[in-house]
Amino acid sequence: MSVHGLPANPGRLSLTNYLCWSYYMRQGELLHAQWRRLWKHERTSERRNGGT
């Protein structure tokens, strides 16, 4: 049994973790930008319609 249940080859595991992490970070950034654009659009349309 290795330390903390990690396999005997930590290099490959860290590489996999890094790839997954970078992928999810990129997806998160895209989602965040999309959400901000949508939110900004909602705010501008709301202001244009003279809402609260």
N, C-alpha and C positions, 0 to 999 in steps of 0.2 A: 504493500500500500504506500503510495507516494504522498507527499505533503499536501494536505487539504484536498485529497481526492483527485489531484491533477494527474493526467497521464505522464508517462516517462519522458515525453517529448514536449516540453513547454514552448519551444520556439514555434512549432506549427500551430499550437493552440492560440498563442498570442497573436499570430498572424491572422488566424480565422476570426478571433475576437476583434482585431483591428478592422478587418474588412467589413464585418457585420456592423461594427460601431460607426465607421465612416459612412456606410450605406444608409443606416438609420438616421444619422445626423443630416445627411443630404436630403433624405425624404422629409425629415422634420422641418428643415429650412424651406423646402418647397411648399409644404403645407402651411407653414407660418406666413410665407409671402402671399400665398393664395388667400389665406384668411384675412390678412391685412388689407389686400386689394378689395376683397368683398366687403369688409367692414368700412373701408374708406368710401366705396361706392354707395353703400347704404346711407352713410352719413351725408354725402353730397346730395343724393336724391331726396333725403329727408329734408335737408335745408332748402333745396330747390322747391319742394312742395309746400314749404312754409309750415312744417310740423313743429312739434314741441322742441 
